[in-house]
Amino acid sequence: MRHSPRARFFGAIGIVGGVLFLAGWAVVLGDPAVRTTSWYIGNALGAIACVAVAVLTAGLAALKEAGPGLPARIIQALWPVSWLLLSIGGVIMLTTGQVTALLPVGGILSVLVALVAGILIARRADLSRGRRWAPLVYGVGGFLLTFAQSDRHDPLTNVVDLVTYLLLLAVGIALFAGAKEHQAVMDRTTGAARPAG
């Protein structure tokens, strides 16, 4: 993997996003009424988490994890755009209490792009060891779990959301841990090549 300090940064931001999603999930688990304190806190955490995931996915694009070709660059450019749409939709919902078209559009786009990007990243195998599969597992899992989601906070939707956030967290961890491992290998190689004295 190239650019390990940058990859570590983007991975860390992705981990923060996953943790924020899990925290927001826990807050709204009881399906709080609109404009209650829990509703504001949970949805604010979700909107911030969307920004963090936009940074993570922009990082994957900047690092060319899906490859340098034009189709891969387009797919990876659409990924952070979808998360920014979700974030803007979340902010609008927080201020107005209404769901806008940005949320379903961003959600559908993010699921489709994640699936294609996950395939491209796994195929390229730039992430070390089995970590290259994390985006693909997230993409496939997110795509399949979309069919079980609803607007309600019923037990099935709560489980689906939890699994989705854990898979997303795994993408951040894979990028962060892969970068650390690559940096350790580079440090050992550089140290071995350095002349004594």
C-alpha positions in Angstrom: 0.0 0.0 0.0 1.3 3.4 -0.9 0.9 6.6 1.1 0.6 4.9 4.5 0.5 8.1 6.7 -2.4 9.4 4.5 -4.1 6.0 4.5 -3.8 5.8 8.3 -5.4 9.3 8.6 -8.3 8.3 6.3 -8.7 5.0 8.1 -8.8 6.8 11.5 -11.5 9.2 10.3 -13.5 6.1 9.0 -13.2 4.5 12.5 -14.5 7.7 14.1 -17.4 7.7 11.6 -18.2 4.1 12.5 -18.1 4.8 16.2 -20.3 7.8 15.8 -22.8 5.8 13.8 -22.9 3.2 16.6 -23.3 5.9 19.3 -26.2 7.5 17.3 -27.7 4.0 16.8 -27.8 3.4 20.5 -29.4 6.8 21.2 -32.3 6.4 18.7 -32.7 2.7 19.5 -35.9 3.4 21.4 -37.4 5.4 18.4 -37.6 8.8 20.1 -40.2 11.2 18.9 -39.2 13.9 16.4 -37.5 17.0 17.9 -36.9 15.4 21.3 -33.4 15.6 22.8 -32.6 12.0 21.9 -33.8 12.5 18.3 -31.5 15.5 17.9 -28.5 13.8 19.5 -28.9 10.6 17.5 -29.4 12.3 14.2 -26.7 14.9 14.8 -24.3 12.0 15.4 -25.5 10.4 12.2 -24.9 13.6 10.2 -21.4 14.0 11.6 -20.7 10.3 10.9 -21.7 10.8 7.3 -19.1 13.5 6.9 -16.5 11.2 8.4 -17.4 8.4 6.0 -17.3 11.0 3.1 -13.7 11.7 4.2 -12.9 7.9 4.4 -14.3 7.3 0.9 -12.6 10.4 -0.5 -9.4 8.9 1.0 -10.0 5.6 -0.7 -10.4 7.6 -4.0 -7.3 9.7 -3.4 -5.2 6.6 -2.7 -6.6 5.0 -5.9 -7.5 1.8 -4.0 -9.9 0.8 -6.7 -7.3 1.5 -9.4 -6.1 4.4 -11.6 -8.5 3.9 -14.5 -11.2 6.3 -15.4 -14.2 4.0 -14.5 -12.6 3.3 -11.1 -12.0 7.0 -10.5 -15.6 7.9 -11.4 -17.0 5.2 -9.1 -14.7 6.3 -6.2 -15.5 10.0 -6.8 -19.3 9.2 -6.5 -18.8 7.4 -3.2 -18.0 10.5 -1.1 -20.6 12.5 -3.0 -23.3 10.1 -1.9 -22.2 10.4 1.7 -22.2 14.2 1.5 -25.7 14.0 0.1 -26.7 12.0 3.2 -25.0 14.4 5.5 -26.7 17.4 3.9 -30.0 15.6 4.1 -29.4 14.8 7.7 -28.7 18.5 8.5 -31.9 19.6 6.7 -33.8 17.0 8.6 -32.4 18.3 11.9 -33.3 21.9 11.1 -36.8 21.2 9.6 -37.8 17.9 11.0 -38.6 16.7 7.4 -37.0 14.0 5.3 -35.8 15.4 2.0 -35.0 13.5 -1.3 -31.3 13.8 -0.5 -31.5 11.0 2.0 -33.0 8.3 -0.2 -30.9 9.5 -3.2 -27.7 9.5 -1.2 -28.6 6.2 0.4 -29.3 4.4 -2.9 -26.2 5.9 -4.5 -23.9 5.0 -1.6 -25.1 1.4 -1.6 -24.7 0.9 -5.4 -21.3 2.7 -5.5 -20.0 0.8 -2.4 -20.9 -2.5 -4.1 -18.9 -1.7 -7.3 -16.1 0.0 -5.4 -15.8 -3.0 -3.1 -15.4 -5.3 -6.1 -12.8 -3.1 -7.7 -10.8 -2.7 -4.4 -10.8 -6.5 -3.8 -9.8 -7.2 -7.3 -6.9 -4.7 -7.2 -5.6 -6.2 -3.8 -3.7 -3.1 -2.8 -4.8 -3.5 0.9 -2.6 -6.0 2.6 -3.7 -9.6 3.5 -7.4 -10.1 3.9 -8.1 -6.4 4.5 -8.8 -5.9 0.8 -12.1 -7.8 1.3 -13.5 -5.4 3.9 -14.9 -2.8 1.4 -16.4 -5.7 -0.6 -18.0 -7.3 2.4 -19.4 -3.9 3.3 -20.6 -3.3 -0.2 -22.3 -6.7 -0.6 -23.7 -6.6 3.0 -25.0 -3.1 2.6 -26.7 -3.9 -0.7 -28.4 -7.1 0.7 -29.3 -5.5 4.0 -31.0 -2.6 2.2 -33.9 -4.9 1.3 -34.5 -5.5 5.0 -34.5 -1.9 6.1 -37.5 0.3 6.8 -38.2 3.8 8.2 -39.4 2.2 11.5 -37.2 1.3 14.4 -38.4 -2.3 14.6 -36.1 -5.0 15.8 -35.2 -6.1 12.3 -34.2 -2.6 11.2 -32.2 -2.1 14.3 -30.2 -5.2 13.7 -29.7 -4.3 10.0 -28.5 -0.8 11.0 -26.1 -2.3 13.6 -24.6 -4.8 11.2 -24.2 -2.1 8.5 -22.4 0.2 10.9 -20.1 -2.6 12.1 -19.2 -3.5 8.5 -18.5 0.2 7.8 -16.3 0.4 10.9 -14.4 -2.6 9.5 -13.5 -0.7 6.4 -12.0 2.1 8.4 -10.1 -0.4 10.6 -8.8 -2.3 7.5 -7.4 0.9 5.9 -5.9 2.1 9.2 -4.4 -1.3 10.2 -3.2 -2.0 6.6 -1.4 1.4 6.6 0.2 0.7 10.0 1.4 -2.7 8.9 2.8 -1.3 5.6 4.6 1.4 7.5 6.2 -1.1 9.9 7.4 -3.2 6.9 8.8 0.0 5.3 10.6 1.0 8.5 12.2 -2.5 8.8 13.2 -2.4 5.2 14.7 1.1 5.4 16.4 0.3 8.7 18.0 -2.8 7.2 19.2 -0.9 4.2 20.7 1.9 6.2 24.5 1.7 6.6 26.0 1.1 10.0 27.7 3.9 11.9 
